[in-house]
Amino acid sequence: MKVLSLFDGMSCGQQALHELNISVNEYYASEIDKYAIQIAKKNFPNTIHLGDVRTVKAQNLPEIDLLLGGSPC
């Protein structure tokens, strides 16, 4: 499964998928908070970080199976 998480924070969505034993092949994350990104990278080093949501372009991504969104906290 390919996942795109907008406003990813520290990747709690990825943690939930992991705890539910849902297999994720690629996890794309849009986040700008440097501390949240540090935690996400530590816990999920294979995450593909995209930066600011305003710069994410759908045409630059593969087909996404699951879209998560934690609108700005």
Buried (B, 14 or more C-beta within 10 A) or exposed (E): EBBBBBBBBBBBBBEEBBEEEEEBEBBBBBBBBEEBBEBBBEBBEEBEBBEEBEEBEEEEBEEBEBEBEEEEE
